[in-house]
Amino acid sequence: MIKAETKFKETEIGPIPEEWDVFSVEKIGRIVTGKTPPTNTRDYYGNDYPFVKIPDMNGSVCITKTGSMISEKGAKYLGKAKLPKNSVMVSCIATVGNVAITSRESFTNQQINSVIPNIKIIDPLYLYYFFKNNKEYIESLGGGGSVYTNISKSKFENMPVVVPELTEQKRIAKILGALDEKIELNRRMNDTLEKIANAIFKHWFVDFDFPNKQGKPYKSTGGKMIESELGLIPNEWSVGKLGDELKIVMGQSPSGSSYNENGDGLPFYQGRTDFGYRFPQRRIYCSAPTRIAEPLDTLISVRAPVGDINMASEKCCIGRGVGAIRKEKFSSYVFYKLKSLQNEIKQFDSEGTVFGSINKDSLSGIATVIPDDKTLDIFEKNVSIVDNEIFNLSKEIDNLSQIRDSLLPRLMSGKIRINV
């Protein structure tokens, strides 16, 4: 049920329901600023505790995987900086306002302030959504540094938090949490599906054990191999350049006057900042596109950082930081082929005086093994099923995210009230 006729009062962060309170962060829990053990003391690092850095706060509600881990010895060195499960972390230096919750005992580096919530006052998941909804306010607390935004611990401690009655907090968190759980489930399913498709690609086009005419693995059952400049390859395949096999379209910046945010024209992707898990995220449109990617083209970042991969979900305009690569009828093959070449392509990231980049000639000139179309047909029929499921799950993620992002400010401001 939606509660009607809510009366509001003014606070320093806007109107809220009369019966809700406002507390400072320091009143709702213990604040811990992270710390980094000396990197030259290797035995401080191990496999015992997650060590959370800002890149680990990648959009998931709970942190389940980190790039670094802390050992028991490192934990003793960090002492009181240890965070229990359900601590709420907020990035406060450089990249400000990222939020996540610990899924187990953890540590963070010094760029992150965390709240160990007093659960008699505040629900951890509610607090996560409060911070998430107030990212702009958190960013406004930063200042001082000429290079990095920096929120001091004292400013963070004094940040106001809107606090409804605890049962209402839990109802709000339950609604938003259910949406995020489904989003996270879809992401894990997509990750598994993509690993399956990558494994099939490697088995066929790297290990050369694609099905022969009898449906048996080609190489391991004695298929004929011939010598090439790239080593032994299947008899009916050839060696050439990437540009011989695939069509490559390099992006170009259209007139700045054609940019808009109201949906006029085609979605416009300028670089890897627009890339998502598989498909880019709409931010800007272009009413006068100069270079176009077609649906299911593989998109690749061609300016620093070079080599990140996405796939166009629709016809779109591409800027100078993006290339579009296609082979008619074989969109899945192209995507996983570019994935397999990422390490080679990323080497161009170090080229140039300031920023890495790769031009069309360099990309087209990468030596590659070119399979026969019959093998590609069989691969595409099999793997396109996997990719269609990834597409559908990704669309569902987008829809759920839009619902969550629409509900979030309304629930957190009391404009929508949920009664049991």
C-alpha positions as CSV (number, residue, x, y, z in Angstrom):
1,M,0.0,0.0,0.0
2,I,1.1,3.6,-0.7
3,K,0.6,5.9,2.2
4,A,-1.2,9.1,1.3
5,E,-1.4,12.6,2.7
6,T,2.2,12.8,4.0
7,K,3.1,16.1,5.6
8,F,6.6,17.4,5.0
9,K,9.1,19.6,6.8
10,E,12.1,21.5,5.4
11,T,15.6,20.3,6.2
12,E,19.1,21.3,5.0
13,I,18.9,18.6,2.4
14,G,15.3,19.2,1.3
15,P,11.8,18.4,2.4
16,I,11.2,15.1,4.2
17,P,8.2,13.6,6.0
18,E,7.5,15.3,9.4
19,E,8.0,12.1,11.4
20,W,11.4,11.3,9.8
21,D,14.6,12.5,11.6
22,V,18.0,13.8,10.4
23,F,21.2,12.6,12.0
24,S,24.8,13.3,11.2
25,V,26.8,10.3,9.9
26,E,28.8,10.1,13.2
27,K,25.5,9.6,15.1
28,I,24.4,6.5,13.2
29,G,27.6,4.5,13.4
30,R,31.3,4.3,13.7
31,I,33.4,5.8,10.9
32,V,36.5,4.1,9.7
33,T,39.0,5.6,7.2
34,G,40.9,3.0,5.3
35,K,44.6,2.5,5.3
36,T,47.1,0.8,2.9
37,P,49.8,-1.5,4.3
38,P,53.3,-0.9,3.0
39,T,53.4,-2.4,-0.5
40,N,57.0,-3.5,-0.1
41,T,56.0,-5.8,2.8
42,R,54.7,-8.7,0.7
43,D,53.5,-10.9,3.6
44,Y,50.9,-8.2,4.5
45,Y,49.1,-9.3,1.4
46,G,47.5,-12.7,1.0
47,N,44.2,-14.4,0.7
48,D,42.4,-13.8,4.0
49,Y,40.5,-10.5,3.7
50,P,39.2,-8.5,0.8
51,F,41.1,-5.2,0.3
52,V,38.7,-2.8,-1.3
53,K,39.8,0.0,-3.6
54,I,37.7,2.4,-5.7
55,P,37.9,0.3,-8.9
56,D,36.4,-2.6,-6.9
57,M,33.3,-0.5,-6.2
58,N,32.0,-1.2,-9.7
59,G,28.2,-0.9,-9.3
60,S,27.4,-4.0,-7.4
61,V,25.7,-3.5,-4.0
62,C,28.0,-5.9,-2.1
63,I,31.7,-6.4,-2.8
64,T,32.3,-10.1,-3.4
65,K,35.6,-9.8,-5.3
66,T,38.6,-7.5,-5.1
67,G,41.8,-7.1,-7.0
68,S,43.9,-7.4,-3.8
69,M,43.6,-9.3,-0.6
70,I,45.1,-8.8,2.9
71,S,46.8,-11.6,5.0
72,E,46.3,-12.2,8.7
73,K,49.6,-10.4,9.3
74,G,48.4,-7.5,7.3
75,A,45.1,-7.5,9.2
76,K,47.1,-7.2,12.5
77,Y,49.0,-4.2,11.0
78,L,45.8,-2.5,10.0
79,G,44.2,-3.2,13.4
80,K,41.0,-1.2,14.0
81,A,40.6,-0.5,10.3
82,K,38.9,-3.9,9.9
83,L,35.3,-3.6,8.7
84,P,32.7,-6.2,9.7
85,K,30.1,-7.5,7.2
86,N,27.5,-5.0,6.2
87,S,29.7,-1.9,6.6
88,V,28.8,0.8,4.1
89,M,31.8,2.2,2.1
90,V,31.9,5.6,0.4
91,S,34.7,6.7,-1.9
92,C,35.9,10.2,-0.7
93,I,39.1,11.0,-2.6
94,A,39.5,11.5,-6.4
95,T,36.5,9.5,-7.5
96,V,33.9,10.6,-5.0
97,G,30.5,9.1,-4.1
98,N,30.9,5.4,-5.1
99,V,29.1,3.3,-2.6
100,A,29.2,-0.4,-1.7
101,I,28.6,-2.8,1.2
102,T,31.1,-5.3,2.6
103,S,29.9,-8.9,2.2
104,R,32.4,-10.2,4.8
105,E,35.2,-8.8,7.1
106,S,37.2,-6.5,4.9
107,F,39.7,-3.6,4.7
108,T,39.8,-0.6,2.4
109,N,42.5,1.8,1.3
110,Q,42.6,5.4,2.5
111,Q,40.4,6.7,-0.4
112,I,37.4,5.2,1.3
113,N,35.5,6.2,4.4
114,S,33.2,3.5,5.9
115,V,30.3,3.5,8.3
116,I,29.8,0.6,10.7
117,P,26.1,1.2,11.2
118,N,24.4,1.1,14.6
119,I,21.7,-1.3,13.5
120,K,19.3,-0.1,16.3
121,I,19.2,3.2,14.4
122,I,20.0,2.6,10.7
123,D,19.6,-0.4,8.3
124,P,22.8,-0.9,6.4
125,L,21.1,-1.5,3.1
126,Y,18.9,1.6,3.6
127,L,22.1,3.6,4.3
128,Y,23.7,2.3,1.1
129,Y,20.7,3.6,-0.9
130,F,20.7,6.9,1.0
131,F,24.3,7.5,0.0
132,K,23.6,6.3,-3.6
133,N,20.7,8.7,-3.9
134,N,22.8,11.6,-2.6
135,K,25.9,11.2,-4.8
136,E,25.7,14.9,-5.9
137,Y,25.5,16.1,-2.3
138,I,28.5,13.9,-1.4
139,E,30.5,15.3,-4.3
140,S,29.6,18.9,-3.2
141,L,31.4,18.2,0.1
142,G,34.7,17.8,-1.7
143,G,37.2,20.6,-2.3
144,G,40.5,22.0,-1.4
145,G,42.8,19.9,-3.7
146,S,43.9,21.3,-7.0
147,V,44.1,17.8,-8.6
148,Y,41.8,15.5,-6.6
149,T,38.5,16.1,-5.0
150,N,38.9,15.2,-1.3
151,I,36.2,14.9,1.3
152,S,37.7,15.3,4.8
153,K,36.7,12.9,7.5
154,S,35.2,15.7,9.5
155,K,32.9,16.8,6.6
156,F,31.9,13.2,6.1
157,E,31.1,12.8,9.8
158,N,28.9,15.8,9.7
159,M,27.0,14.9,6.6
160,P,23.2,14.8,7.3
161,V,21.4,11.5,6.9
162,V,17.6,11.2,6.6
163,V,16.4,8.5,9.1
164,P,12.9,7.2,8.9
165,E,11.6,4.8,11.5
166,L,13.6,1.5,11.3
167,T,10.8,-0.7,9.9
168,E,10.2,1.8,7.1
169,Q,13.9,1.9,6.3
170,K,13.8,-1.9,5.9
171,R,10.7,-1.7,3.6
172,I,12.5,0.9,1.4
173,A,15.6,-1.2,1.3
174,K,13.7,-4.4,0.6
175,I,12.0,-2.9,-2.5
176,L,15.2,-1.4,-4.0
177,G,17.3,-4.4,-2.9
178,A,15.0,-6.9,-4.7
179,L,15.6,-4.9,-8.0
180,D,19.4,-4.9,-7.5
181,E,19.4,-8.6,-6.6
182,K,17.8,-9.4,-9.9
183,I,20.1,-7.0,-11.8
184,E,23.1,-8.7,-10.1
185,L,21.7,-12.2,-10.9
186,N,21.4,-11.2,-14.6
187,R,25.0,-9.9,-14.6
188,R,26.3,-13.1,-13.2
189,M,24.3,-15.1,-15.8
190,N,25.7,-12.9,-18.5
191,D,29.2,-13.4,-17.2
192,T,28.8,-17.2,-17.2
193,L,27.3,-17.2,-20.7
194,E,30.1,-15.0,-22.1
195,K,32.7,-17.4,-20.5
196,I,31.0,-20.3,-22.3
197,A,31.1,-18.5,-25.6
198,N,34.7,-17.5,-25.1
199,A,35.6,-21.1,-24.3
200,I,33.9,-22.3,-27.5
201,F,35.8,-19.7,-29.5
202,K,39.1,-20.7,-28.1
203,H,38.4,-24.4,-28.6
204,W,37.6,-23.8,-32.3
205,F,39.7,-20.9,-33.4
206,V,42.8,-21.0,-31.2
207,D,43.1,-24.8,-30.4
208,F,41.6,-25.7,-33.9
209,D,39.3,-28.4,-32.4
210,F,36.2,-27.2,-34.2
211,P,33.8,-30.0,-35.4
212,N,34.9,-31.7,-38.6
213,K,32.5,-33.1,-41.2
214,Q,31.8,-36.1,-38.9
215,G,31.2,-33.8,-35.9
216,K,34.5,-34.8,-34.2
217,P,37.2,-32.4,-33.0
218,Y,39.3,-31.5,-36.0
219,K,42.8,-31.3,-34.7
220,S,42.7,-34.0,-32.0
221,T,41.2,-36.6,-34.5
222,G,43.9,-36.1,-37.1
223,G,42.6,-33.2,-39.2
224,K,45.2,-32.0,-41.7
225,M,47.3,-29.1,-40.6
226,I,49.5,-26.9,-42.8
227,E,52.5,-24.7,-42.0
228,S,51.9,-20.9,-42.1
229,E,53.7,-17.7,-40.9
230,L,51.5,-18.0,-37.7
231,G,52.3,-21.7,-37.2
232,L,50.3,-24.7,-38.0
233,I,46.7,-24.0,-39.1
234,P,43.9,-26.2,-40.5
235,N,44.2,-27.1,-44.1
236,E,41.3,-25.1,-45.5
237,W,42.1,-21.9,-43.5
238,S,44.4,-19.1,-44.5
239,V,46.5,-16.4,-42.9
240,G,45.9,-12.7,-43.7
241,K,45.4,-9.3,-42.0
242,L,42.5,-8.3,-39.9
243,G,41.4,-5.9,-42.5
244,D,41.3,-8.7,-45.1
245,E,38.7,-10.5,-43.1
246,L,36.7,-7.8,-41.3
247,K,35.3,-4.4,-42.3
248,I,36.7,-1.7,-40.0
249,V,35.0,1.8,-39.6
250,M,36.9,4.3,-37.5
251,G,34.7,6.9,-35.7
252,Q,34.8,10.6,-36.4
253,S,33.7,13.5,-34.2
254,P,30.5,15.2,-35.7
255,S,29.8,18.9,-35.2
256,G,29.4,19.8,-31.6
257,S,26.2,21.6,-32.4
258,S,24.6,18.3,-33.2
259,Y,25.1,16.9,-29.7
260,N,22.0,16.7,-27.5
261,E,20.5,14.9,-24.6
262,N,16.8,14.9,-25.7
263,G,17.0,11.9,-28.1
264,D,17.3,13.8,-31.3
265,G,19.1,11.6,-33.9
266,L,21.2,8.5,-33.1
267,P,22.8,7.5,-29.8
268,F,26.4,8.9,-29.9
269,Y,29.3,7.0,-28.3
270,Q,32.5,8.9,-28.0
271,G,34.8,6.3,-26.2
272,R,35.1,3.6,-23.6
273,T,33.4,5.9,-21.0
274,D,30.2,5.0,-22.7
275,F,30.8,1.3,-22.7
276,G,28.8,-1.0,-20.4
277,Y,29.2,-4.7,-19.6
278,R,28.3,-5.8,-23.2
279,F,26.4,-2.9,-24.7
280,P,27.1,0.9,-24.4
281,Q,25.0,3.1,-22.3
282,R,23.1,6.0,-23.9
283,R,24.1,9.5,-22.6
284,I,24.3,11.7,-25.6
285,Y,22.6,11.8,-29.1
286,C,23.8,13.2,-32.4
287,S,21.5,14.8,-35.0
288,A,24.1,14.9,-37.7
289,P,26.2,11.7,-37.5
290,T,29.3,11.3,-39.7
291,R,30.3,7.7,-38.9
292,I,27.8,5.0,-38.1
293,A,27.9,1.6,-36.4
294,E,25.2,-0.9,-37.4
295,P,23.4,-3.1,-34.9
296,L,25.6,-6.0,-33.5
297,D,28.8,-4.4,-34.8
298,T,31.7,-4.9,-32.4
299,L,32.8,-1.6,-30.9
300,I,36.4,-1.1,-29.8
301,S,38.0,1.9,-28.0
302,V,40.8,3.2,-30.2
303,R,42.0,5.9,-27.8
304,A,43.4,5.5,-24.3
305,P,42.6,3.1,-23.0
306,V,42.9,1.2,-26.2
307,G,41.2,-2.2,-26.7
308,D,38.1,-2.2,-24.6
309,I,35.3,-4.1,-26.4
310,N,31.5,-3.6,-26.6
311,M,28.7,-4.5,-29.0
312,A,26.3,-2.1,-30.6
313,S,22.7,-2.9,-29.6
314,E,21.3,-0.5,-32.2
315,K,22.3,1.8,-35.0
316,C,24.5,4.5,-33.5
317,C,27.0,7.3,-34.2
318,I,30.6,6.7,-33.2
319,G,33.1,9.4,-32.3
320,R,36.9,9.4,-32.8
321,G,37.5,7.3,-29.7
322,V,35.6,4.3,-31.1
323,G,35.9,1.9,-34.0
324,A,33.2,-0.4,-35.4
325,I,34.1,-3.8,-36.8
326,R,31.8,-6.2,-38.7
327,K,31.6,-9.2,-40.9
328,E,28.2,-9.8,-42.5
329,K,26.3,-12.7,-40.9
330,F,29.0,-13.3,-38.3
331,S,28.5,-10.8,-35.5
332,S,29.2,-13.2,-32.7
333,Y,32.4,-14.5,-34.3
334,V,33.7,-10.9,-34.7
335,F,33.0,-10.0,-31.1
336,Y,34.8,-13.0,-29.7
337,K,37.6,-12.7,-32.2
338,L,38.3,-9.1,-31.1
339,K,38.1,-10.3,-27.5
340,S,40.8,-12.9,-28.3
341,L,43.0,-10.2,-29.7
342,Q,42.6,-7.7,-26.8
343,N,46.0,-8.2,-25.4
344,E,47.7,-7.6,-28.7
345,I,45.5,-4.5,-29.4
346,K,46.1,-3.1,-25.9
347,Q,49.8,-2.9,-26.6
348,F,49.0,0.2,-28.7
349,D,47.9,1.9,-25.4
350,S,51.5,2.9,-24.8
351,E,52.0,4.5,-28.2
352,G,51.8,8.2,-28.7
353,T,53.4,11.0,-26.7
354,V,50.6,11.4,-24.2
355,F,47.7,9.1,-24.9
356,G,47.7,5.7,-26.4
357,S,45.8,5.1,-29.7
358,I,45.5,2.7,-32.6
359,N,44.7,3.9,-36.1
360,K,42.9,2.0,-38.9
361,D,46.1,0.9,-40.6
362,S,47.5,-0.6,-37.4
363,L,44.3,-2.3,-36.6
364,S,43.7,-3.6,-40.1
365,G,47.3,-4.8,-40.3
366,I,47.2,-7.2,-37.4
367,A,48.1,-10.7,-38.7
368,T,45.4,-13.3,-38.1
369,V,44.2,-16.8,-39.0
370,I,41.1,-16.6,-41.3
371,P,38.7,-19.6,-41.0
372,D,36.5,-20.9,-43.8
373,D,32.9,-19.7,-44.0
374,K,31.4,-23.2,-43.4
375,T,33.1,-23.4,-40.0
376,L,32.0,-19.8,-39.2
377,D,28.4,-20.7,-40.1
378,I,28.3,-23.5,-37.6
379,F,30.0,-21.4,-34.9
380,E,27.5,-18.5,-35.4
381,K,24.5,-20.8,-35.3
382,N,25.6,-22.2,-31.9
383,V,27.0,-19.1,-30.2
384,S,24.4,-16.6,-31.5
385,I,21.9,-18.5,-29.2
386,V,24.2,-17.6,-26.2
387,D,24.5,-14.0,-27.4
388,N,20.8,-13.6,-27.9
389,E,20.3,-14.6,-24.2
390,I,23.0,-12.1,-23.2
391,F,21.2,-9.5,-25.2
392,N,17.8,-10.3,-23.6
393,L,19.3,-10.3,-20.0
394,S,21.1,-7.0,-20.7
395,K,17.8,-5.4,-21.8
396,E,16.2,-6.6,-18.7
397,I,19.0,-5.1,-16.6
398,D,18.4,-1.8,-18.4
399,N,14.7,-1.9,-17.6
400,L,15.2,-2.9,-14.0
401,S,17.8,-0.2,-13.6
402,Q,15.4,2.4,-14.9
403,I,12.7,1.3,-12.5
404,R,15.2,1.3,-9.6
405,D,16.5,4.7,-10.5
406,S,13.0,6.1,-10.8
407,L,11.9,4.7,-7.4
408,L,15.1,5.6,-5.6
409,P,14.7,9.4,-5.1
410,R,10.9,9.1,-4.5
411,L,11.3,6.4,-1.8
412,M,14.3,8.2,-0.2
413,S,12.5,11.5,0.0
414,G,9.2,10.1,1.3
415,K,7.3,11.1,-1.8
416,I,6.3,7.4,-2.0
417,R,5.5,5.8,1.3
418,I,5.1,2.0,1.6
419,N,3.0,0.5,4.3
420,V,2.8,-3.2,5.1
